[in-house]
Amino acid sequence: MNVEMDEKEKNDRIEAWNRAVCCFGTAKIFEKRLRELDPINKRTQILGFVTPLLFGCFVMFSDKENILSNHVFLFFVAIFSFIQLFVSLWALVDNWNNKLGDYTTSISENMFYAGKFEDIGRRYSEDKDRHEKLLQETILSDDLQRKRDIKMNISAKEIRYGRRYALSRFQRKCAECGEIPIVDSPNKNCSLCKI
């Protein structure tokens, strides 16, 4: 009976740590996406305000006698308008605002679950029954979050990126190369650690 309980505790701890790594890695993936998309989205919104202001300034302050400067100014306003239209359509079609919200939610949820799984992995032996039940409840919630995350099309490269960060964070060895990944200097000979 005691051997069976020790095996159960061992398996539960392994599951908790594996899930902590996975959740943390997924959060890092969406943090990276958020860092890349948010500035572009903000610039698009700023450009949406600047373009009409430029055109308004042109109308108010244009020199009716200097036709060359008027054409040059209109040319730049037209370029800004075209860029703003193109990027705004892209943002609308690609649904950037909803993606930003989804990324933010996923980061928050995955970091929360990573912390819970880490706590379970560290403190399991303090109250085995409580932590066993907590692990099962957290797994159910994490499985729902994973289903939402999968819909956001995570690439193999992003998975390697997230795994590298998570293994480094939790000081866990890579299953292939047997080393703890260095985030800024991934092992190029390892198919799991490479960029």
Beta strands, then each sheet from edge to edge (+ up, - down):
end
